[in-house]
Amino acid sequence: MKSEMIMIKKVILLVDSDNCKFLIVKKDNCWNLPVVDNTNDIKKEFFNIYNINIDKINVIKEEEDYVVVKCITNDKFDNVNYNEKILNEIYPMISDQQQKKLIFDISTKIFMETINDSFWLGIILSVEDAIDNYKMNAILTDFLLFFSSIFCIETINYKFGEIKDNKYVSSGEIKKLRKSYLKECPLYNSNNIKSIINSMGINFDNYVFDIVVFLLDGKIIDINSRTWNKKNKTKFELYNGIVMSPRNWIKNLLPELYEYSEDLRKIYVEQFKLRFNEIKIEEKSYSTYKIFDKSMSYDEKIYILQRIGLLKTIMLISNKFGNGNYITLNEQENITLSFDKFLIKAKATIIELIWNDSKNNIIPFLKNILDKLTNKIDTDFYKINRKYRDNIHYGFYNEITDSEYKILKKNQDIYLNYIIVEFEKKLNYKFNFSYKIALGLAKLQNWFFKGSD
């Protein structure tokens, strides 16, 4: 931050105290954002005025007479003149008109982000319903559950929407599903993985046909263990409610926009449907005993089983659709619906997911892969990717410049493709004559035992 600029300007602070809850202060019976005047040491001056420590200071807006700074605090405060609320709760409380406009502008950008996300998730849902290939349908269903569960919770948490029908869908169940995607690293001894192993009969030590691999052009695109627990028929209403939520969000919240968006959607649904139907996916039974090198740990094997399909799905969708799919809604205001923008945020989310898996768990081969990425990736990429990923949260909106956008587009694909290649090196799968003999014997054995029952 350029301190010489800060010295002559008022500094308005968005102090994030906990998951996009921002500090407001009461003075003369009016609530406003905290302000620091004419200083080149914001941390010190802020502490002197408010007795609160702040960190990670970033300038997000600069005008002639003021600068807006976003930062965080880990301090707890019980002063009756302090409060912390999300932006949609702060807006009606703020007295200062300049600050009110600032919050309104940020909230508008967040709102447009939710519209963009809901529009394209709704298109994928429509395509999933319409395509002929049930294998592609299953892959898209999991993609929808992943990102629609995030959409659901974020719109609820930051008051951009609500659950209309809690008969089948509860926020607790959605949070649990979202957590399973974003927070739970797939490792051998986790409860979720143990459940999958036991249910599927996965056996790393004996040659049995315990998994199904989905193939595109002879290469694995997904493995059925990744989506196994999402087949629970008793949760059909829950899962259906979640994947429908982005589309229903527009219908419930913006009925005047719904019909217009549906007309726009039809054009893209037909385009996407044609392209998805061109994707021919095969399925073959295979063995986890044969697919992995025996020297790999159970954790490494499980990690690849559960993550490679996610990586390959996002790249498949990106390669098919990720260039130039956008609709201009208002040219003067530069308002567009952009599938490319949605995909870049989805990729950013998955990249951060992989990074967190490595950071918070002991997975040596993954750490080794990520360490080798250092000299392949632009220095600023990780910071920009994390900033853009944070737009999955509807509590704040991070702007990125055109140059940052270019860095994202280039380096995300380098990152994801590199990891996919490294994962592929750990897999062995051949569908030769020996495989056919073994599969035939397994089917015969299964038939025999079923018959004896």
C-alpha positions in Angstrom: 0.0 0.0 0.0 1.3 3.5 -0.9 1.6 5.3 2.5 2.1 8.7 0.9 -1.4 8.5 -0.6 -3.0 7.4 2.7 -1.5 10.4 4.6 -3.7 13.0 2.9 -6.9 11.0 2.8 -9.6 9.7 5.1 -9.4 5.9 5.5 -12.7 4.0 5.7 -12.1 0.5 7.1 -14.0 -2.7 6.4 -12.8 -4.7 9.4 -13.7 -8.4 9.0 -14.1 -9.9 12.4 -15.4 -13.3 11.5 -16.5 -14.7 8.1 -17.4 -11.3 6.5 -19.0 -9.8 9.6 -17.7 -6.2 9.5 -17.1 -4.0 12.5 -19.4 -0.9 12.9 -19.0 1.7 15.7 -21.6 3.9 17.4 -20.9 7.6 17.9 -23.4 10.3 18.6 -26.1 7.7 18.5 -25.2 6.8 14.8 -23.7 3.6 13.5 -20.9 3.8 10.9 -17.8 2.0 9.7 -14.7 2.9 11.6 -12.6 5.7 10.1 -8.9 6.8 10.5 -7.8 10.2 9.4 -4.6 11.1 7.7 -2.1 8.5 8.8 0.6 6.4 7.3 0.5 3.8 10.1 -3.1 2.5 10.0 -2.5 -0.4 12.4 -1.2 1.8 15.1 -3.7 4.6 14.6 -6.6 2.2 14.5 -5.5 0.6 17.8 -5.1 4.0 19.4 -8.6 4.9 18.5 -10.5 1.6 18.8 -8.2 -0.5 20.9 -8.5 -3.3 18.3 -5.6 -5.0 16.4 -6.0 -5.3 12.7 -4.0 -7.2 10.0 -3.8 -8.1 6.3 -4.6 -4.5 5.2 -5.6 -4.1 1.5 -6.7 -1.1 -0.4 -9.9 -1.9 -2.3 -10.9 1.5 -3.5 -9.2 4.9 -3.8 -10.9 8.2 -4.5 -9.8 11.8 -4.3 -10.9 12.4 -0.7 -10.9 8.9 0.8 -9.5 5.4 0.6 -11.4 2.2 1.5 -9.3 -0.5 3.2 -10.3 -4.1 4.0 -8.5 -5.9 6.8 -9.2 -8.5 9.5 -9.1 -8.7 13.2 -8.9 -11.6 15.5 -9.7 -9.5 18.6 -12.9 -10.0 20.5 -14.7 -6.9 21.7 -17.6 -6.4 24.1 -17.9 -2.6 23.9 -21.6 -1.6 23.7 -20.7 0.9 21.0 -19.2 -1.8 18.8 -21.1 -4.3 16.7 -20.3 -6.8 13.9 -22.7 -7.7 11.1 -22.8 -8.9 7.5 -23.1 -6.2 4.7 -26.9 -6.7 4.1 -27.5 -6.0 7.9 -25.1 -3.1 8.1 -26.6 -1.2 5.1 -29.8 0.0 6.8 -27.9 0.9 10.0 -25.3 3.2 8.4 -25.9 6.9 8.7 -23.0 8.3 6.6 -24.2 8.6 3.0 -20.8 8.1 1.5 -20.4 4.8 3.4 -23.9 3.8 2.6 -23.2 4.1 -1.1 -19.9 2.2 -0.7 -21.7 -0.7 1.0 -24.5 -0.6 -1.6 -22.0 -0.8 -4.5 -20.3 -3.9 -2.9 -23.6 -5.6 -2.3 -24.7 -4.9 -5.9 -21.6 -6.7 -7.2 -22.2 -9.6 -4.9 -25.8 -9.8 -6.0 -24.7 -9.9 -9.7 -22.3 -12.7 -8.7 -25.2 -14.7 -7.3 -27.2 -14.1 -10.5 -24.2 -15.3 -12.6 -23.7 -18.4 -10.5 -27.4 -19.3 -10.4 -27.9 -18.8 -14.1 -25.1 -21.1 -15.2 -25.8 -23.7 -12.5 -29.4 -23.7 -13.8 -28.2 -24.3 -17.3 -26.1 -27.3 -16.2 -29.1 -28.6 -14.4 -31.3 -28.3 -17.5 -28.6 -30.1 -19.6 -28.2 -32.8 -17.0 -31.9 -33.5 -17.3 -31.8 -33.5 -21.1 -28.7 -35.5 -22.1 -28.8 -39.1 -23.2 -25.6 -40.4 -21.7 -26.4 -41.5 -18.1 -22.7 -41.7 -17.2 -22.2 -38.0 -18.1 -25.4 -37.3 -16.3 -23.9 -38.9 -13.1 -20.8 -36.8 -13.4 -22.8 -33.6 -13.9 -25.0 -34.4 -10.9 -22.0 -34.5 -8.6 -20.7 -31.2 -10.0 -24.1 -29.6 -9.4 -24.2 -30.9 -5.8 -20.7 -29.6 -5.1 -21.4 -26.0 -6.3 -25.1 -25.8 -5.6 -24.5 -26.8 -1.9 -22.1 -23.8 -1.7 -24.6 -21.5 -3.4 -27.4 -22.6 -1.0 -25.4 -21.9 2.2 -23.8 -18.7 1.0 -27.1 -17.1 0.0 -28.6 -18.1 3.3 -25.6 -17.0 5.4 -25.4 -13.6 3.8 -29.1 -13.0 3.4 -29.4 -13.1 -0.3 -32.0 -15.8 -0.1 -33.7 -18.4 2.0 -35.0 -22.0 2.0 -38.6 -21.9 0.7 -39.4 -25.5 1.3 -37.7 -26.9 4.5 -39.9 -30.0 4.4 -37.2 -31.8 2.4 -34.2 -29.5 2.7 -32.7 -28.1 6.0 -29.7 -25.8 6.3 -28.1 -28.3 8.6 -28.1 -31.0 5.9 -26.8 -28.6 3.3 -24.0 -27.5 5.5 -23.0 -31.1 6.1 -22.9 -31.8 2.3 -21.0 -28.6 1.7 -18.5 -29.5 4.4 -18.0 -33.0 2.9 -17.0 -31.3 -0.4 -14.9 -28.4 0.9 -13.5 -29.4 4.2 -13.2 -33.2 4.4 -10.0 -34.5 2.9 -10.5 -38.1 1.6 -8.2 -40.3 3.7 -8.3 -44.0 4.5 -9.4 -43.8 8.1 -12.1 -41.1 7.8 -15.6 -42.2 8.6 -16.9 -41.3 5.1 -14.2 -43.3 3.3 -14.6 -46.3 5.6 -18.3 -46.2 4.7 -17.5 -46.2 1.0 -14.9 -49.0 1.3 -17.3 -51.2 3.3 -20.3 -50.5 1.0 -18.4 -51.0 -2.2 -16.3 -53.9 -1.0 -13.1 -52.1 -2.0 -10.1 -54.4 -1.5 -6.5 -53.0 -2.0 -4.9 -56.3 -1.2 -6.7 -58.8 -3.4 -7.7 -59.0 -7.1 -11.4 -58.4 -7.1 -13.5 -56.2 -9.4 -14.5 -53.6 -6.8 -14.8 -50.3 -8.8 -16.1 -49.0 -12.1 -13.9 -46.6 -14.1 -15.4 -44.2 -16.6 -13.3 -43.7 -19.7 -13.1 -40.9 -22.2 -10.9 -41.6 -25.3 -9.4 -44.5 -23.4 -8.4 -42.5 -20.3 -10.1 -42.4 -16.9 -12.4 -39.4 -16.5 -13.9 -40.5 -13.2 -14.2 -43.5 -10.8 -17.5 -44.5 -9.2 -16.2 -44.4 -5.6 -16.2 -40.6 -5.7 -19.9 -40.3 -6.1 -20.9 -43.6 -4.3 -22.4 -42.0 -1.2 -24.4 -39.6 -3.3 -26.6 -42.5 -4.6 -28.5 -42.7 -1.4 -32.1 -42.9 -2.5 -33.5 -41.8 0.9 -31.8 -38.4 0.3 -33.2 -37.9 -3.2 -35.4 -35.0 -2.1 -32.5 -33.4 -0.3 -30.1 -33.6 -3.3 -32.9 -32.6 -5.7 -33.7 -29.6 -3.6 -30.1 -28.5 -3.5 -29.4 -28.8 -7.2 -32.7 -27.0 -8.0 -31.9 -24.2 -5.6 -29.9 -21.9 -7.9 -32.6 -22.0 -10.5 -35.4 -21.6 -8.0 -33.5 -18.7 -6.3 -34.2 -16.5 -9.3 -37.8 -17.7 -9.6 -38.5 -16.9 -5.9 -36.4 -13.8 -5.4 -36.7 -12.1 -8.8 -39.9 -13.4 -10.5 -39.8 -10.4 -12.9 -36.4 -11.6 -14.1 -37.2 -15.3 -14.2 -39.1 -15.4 -17.5 -36.4 -13.3 -19.2 -33.6 -15.6 -17.8 -35.5 -18.7 -18.9 -35.6 -17.4 -22.5 -31.9 -16.8 -22.4 -31.3 -20.2 -20.7 -33.0 -22.1 -23.5 -30.5 -20.9 -26.1 -27.5 -22.1 -24.0 -29.2 -25.3 -22.9 -29.5 -26.4 -26.5 -25.9 -25.5 -27.2 -24.6 -27.2 -24.1 -26.8 -30.3 -24.6 -25.4 -30.8 -28.1 -21.8 -30.6 -26.9 -22.3 -32.9 -23.9 -24.0 -35.5 -26.0 -20.9 -35.5 -28.2 -18.9 -36.8 -25.2 -18.9 -40.6 -25.3 -18.1 -42.1 -22.0 -17.5 -45.9 -21.5 -17.6 -47.7 -18.2 -15.6 -50.8 -17.2 -15.3 -52.8 -14.1 -11.8 -52.7 -12.6 -9.8 -53.6 -9.4 -8.2 -51.2 -7.0 -5.6 -53.9 -6.4 -4.6 -53.7 -10.0 -5.0 -50.0 -10.7 -2.4 -48.9 -8.1 1.2 -49.6 -7.5 1.7 -51.8 -4.4 4.2 -49.4 -2.9 1.6 -46.6 -2.5 0.0 -46.0 0.9 -3.8 -46.5 1.4 -4.1 -42.8 2.0 -2.5 -42.1 -1.4 -4.7 -44.6 -3.2 -7.9 -43.2 -1.6 -6.9 -39.7 -2.3 -6.5 -40.3 -6.1 -9.7 -42.4 -6.2 -11.7 -39.6 -4.7 -10.0 -36.5 -6.3 -9.0 -37.4 -9.9 -12.6 -37.3 -11.1 -13.2 -33.8 -9.7 -10.1 -32.5 -11.4 -10.9 -34.1 -14.7 -14.6 -33.1 -14.6 -13.8 -29.4 -14.2 -11.2 -29.6 -17.1 -13.6 -31.5 -19.3 -16.3 -28.8 -18.9 -13.7 -26.0 -19.3 -12.2 -27.5 -22.5 -15.7 -27.9 -24.0 -17.3 -24.7 -22.9 -15.0 -22.3 -21.2 -14.3 -19.7 -23.9 -16.5 -16.8 -24.9 -19.8 -18.0 -23.3 -21.3 -14.7 -22.1 -24.4 -12.6 -22.4 -24.4 -8.8 -22.2 -27.3 -7.6 -20.1 -26.3 -3.9 -19.9 -23.5 -2.7 -22.1 -23.4 0.8 -20.5 -23.0 -0.7 -17.0 -20.8 -3.5 -18.2 -23.1 -6.1 -16.8 -22.7 -9.6 -18.3 -23.5 -13.2 -17.5 -20.2 -15.1 -18.1 -19.8 -18.9 -18.0 -16.1 -18.4 -18.3 -16.1 -16.3 -15.1 -18.1 -19.0 -13.4 -15.7 -21.7 -14.5 -12.7 -19.7 -13.3 -14.2 -19.4 -9.9 -15.0 -23.1 -9.8 -11.4 -23.9 -10.8 -10.1 -21.5 -8.1 -12.3 -23.3 -5.5 -10.9 -26.7 -6.5 -7.3 -25.5 -6.6 -7.7 -24.1 -3.0 -9.3 -27.4 -2.0 -6.2 -29.3 -3.2 -3.9 -26.9 -1.5 -5.8 -27.2 1.8 -5.7 -31.0 1.5 -1.9 -30.9 1.4 -1.6 -28.1 4.1 -3.8 -29.8 6.7 -2.9 -33.4 6.1 0.1 -35.6 5.7 0.0 -36.7 2.0 3.7 -36.9 0.9 3.1 -37.6 -2.8 0.7 -34.6 -3.0 3.1 -32.3 -1.2 5.8 -33.4 -3.6 3.6 -32.7 -6.7 2.7 -29.2 -5.4 6.4 -28.4 -4.5 7.4 -29.2 -8.1 4.7 -26.8 -9.4 6.6 -23.7 -8.0 8.7 -23.1 -11.1 5.8 -23.6 -13.5 3.5 -21.1 -12.0 3.6 -17.2 -12.0 4.6 -15.8 -8.6 1.4 -13.8 -8.1 -1.0 -16.6 -9.1 -1.7 -18.2 -5.7 -2.6 -14.8 -4.1 -4.9 -13.9 -7.0 -6.5 -17.4 -7.1 -7.3 -17.2 -3.4 -8.8 -13.8 -3.8 -11.0 -14.9 -6.6 -11.9 -18.2 -4.9 -13.2 -16.1 -2.0 -16.0 -14.9 -4.3 -17.7 -18.2 -3.6 -18.6 -16.4 -0.4 -21.4 -13.9 -0.8 -20.2 -11.8 2.2 -17.8 -9.7 0.1 -16.7 -9.2 -3.5 -13.1 -9.1 -4.6 -12.4 -7.2 -7.8 -9.7 -8.5 -10.1 -8.0 -6.5 -12.8 -7.7 -7.6 -16.5 -4.0 -8.5 -15.9 -4.9 -10.6 -12.9 -7.7 -12.3 -14.9 -5.1 -13.3 -17.6 -2.8 -14.7 -14.9 -5.7 -16.8 -13.6 -6.8 -18.2 -16.9 -3.2 -19.2 -17.9 -2.0 -20.6 -14.6 -5.2 -22.4 -13.4 -5.0 -24.7 -16.4 -1.2 -25.3 -15.9 -1.9 -26.2 -12.3 -4.8 -28.5 -12.8 -3.4 -30.3 -15.9 -0.1 -30.8 -14.2 -1.7 -32.5 -11.2 -3.9 -34.6 -13.4 -0.8 -35.8 -15.3 0.9 -36.7 -12.0 -2.1 -38.5 -10.7 -2.3 -40.5 -14.0 1.3 -41.6 -13.5 0.1 -43.4 -10.3 -2.6 -45.4 -12.2 -2.2 -48.6 -14.1 -5.1 -49.8 -16.2 -5.1 -52.0 -19.3 -8.1 -53.7 -20.9 -6.2 -56.4 -22.7 -6.9 -60.1 -23.1 -5.8 -60.9 -19.5 -8.2 -58.4 -18.2 -11.1 -59.9 -20.2 -10.2 -63.4 -18.9 -10.1 -62.2 -15.3 -13.4 -60.3 -15.7 -15.1 -63.3 -17.3 -14.0 -65.6 -14.4 -15.2 -63.0 -11.8 -18.6 -62.9 -13.5 -18.8 -66.6 -13.7 -17.9 -66.9 -10.0 -20.5 -64.3 -9.1 -23.1 -66.2 -11.1 -22.2 -69.5 -9.4 -22.4 -68.1 -5.9 -25.7 -66.4 -6.6 -27.1 -69.6 -8.1 -26.0 -71.6 -5.0 -28.0 -69.2 -2.8 
